[in-house]
């Protein structure tokens, strides 16, 4: 299985973007990645998908949204693993500098906050990289 898929319903179709609402299914309950998946948290989520001019879609059609499995793993690294490593590294460096615990904690939190601000600055580039497609 080389892709992650979700069932969804077309909400709106634009010239460039098709809005698809994720339909939560019972399969989310047994999925091993449900704790990491942002789409299993709520009842419904609207996902923007680039419009395919050749796809014969209408509002209300049920579709299957797919993403390469490698993109899911990359998202987990960007959102969870790298910030954890930055946090641990910041704590170790601040402790090695013999800073008080309060300042060590604040440095670690600041380091992770700066990381997420950098991610926020590159949001457009990441949005272009993590694209769902309709199957």
N, C-alpha and C positions, 0 to 999 in steps of 0.2 A: 504494500500500500504506500504509494509515493505522494499522496495528497491528503490533506485534512478537508473534510467537507461538512457543510451544514445545510439543512433544508431551509428554504426561505420563500417569501412571497413578494412579488414585485409590487412596490408601493407607488413609484412614479418613474417615468421615463423622460429623460431630458436628452438634448442633443449630445451631451458629453458624459453625463452621469446617470446611471440607473440606480435608484434607491431600492434596496431589498431589505425587508424585515425578516430577521432570523426567527424561525419558528422553533421554539424549545421543544425537544422531544424527550421521551423517556430514556433514550440512549445516553443523554448527558449524565444520568444518574450512575451509569456503570462505566463511564469513560475514565481511564486512568489519568487523564490530563485535565479533568474538570476543575481542579483547584487552581490551575494555572491559566485556564482559559477565561478571557474576559467576556466571552459570549455565553457562558453558562451561568453567570451571576444573576441576571434579571430575566423577567418573562419575555421581553422582546427587545431587540436592538436593531437600529437602522444602519445598514452597511452600504457605503457608496461603492459602486462598481463601474468601471469604464463601460460606456455603452458600445455594444457591438452593432454596427449599422446593418449587418447581415442577419442578425438574430431576429426571429419573428416573435417578439415578446409583447405582451399586453399587460396592463395593470391588472393585478389579481392573479397572474400566472404563478404556479408553484415551480420553483427552480431549485437547483442544487448549486450552492456556492462552494468553490474549491480554492485551496491555496496549497502550494507546494509544502510538503512536510518539513523541508529544510528551512523554509521561512518561519515556520512555527518554532523550531529549535533556535533559530537566530533571534527571534523575538524574546524568548525566555532568557537567553544570554544577555541581551541588551537591557531588559527590564528588571531582571532579578540577580543573575550571577555576577555581572560586572559591578553593580552597585555594592553587593555584599563584599566582593574583594577589595573595593575602594574603602569601604567602611573598616574592614579588618586592617588594611594597610595603614590607614590614617590613625587608628588606635595604636598600632604598634610603633609608628614613627613618633607620635606624640608622647607615648610612654617612654620611648628611648630618649626623648629630650627632657625627661623628668618633669613634665607639666603636671599640675594638679589634675585630679580626676575630672573635675568640672570642665576644665579647659580641654582635656583629652576628648571628652564626650562631645563638646561643642565643635571641636575641630573635625571630628568624625562626621557629625551631622552636616557641617558646612561643606565638607568634601563631597558627600553624596548629593547635597543640594546643588552644588556647582555642576556635578555630572549631569543631573537631570535638567539643569538650565541649558547645558550644551546640547543635550538631546532635544530639548524644546526648540533651540535655534535651528537644528537640522531636521525639523519636523517634516518639511515639504519633501526633502530628499528621501526620508524614511517612508513617507506615504507613497512615493513613487516606487519604492522597492517592495513594500508589503502590499501587494494587490491581490484581491480576490478576483476570480473570474467565474462566469456562469457556465455550467456544464449542461 
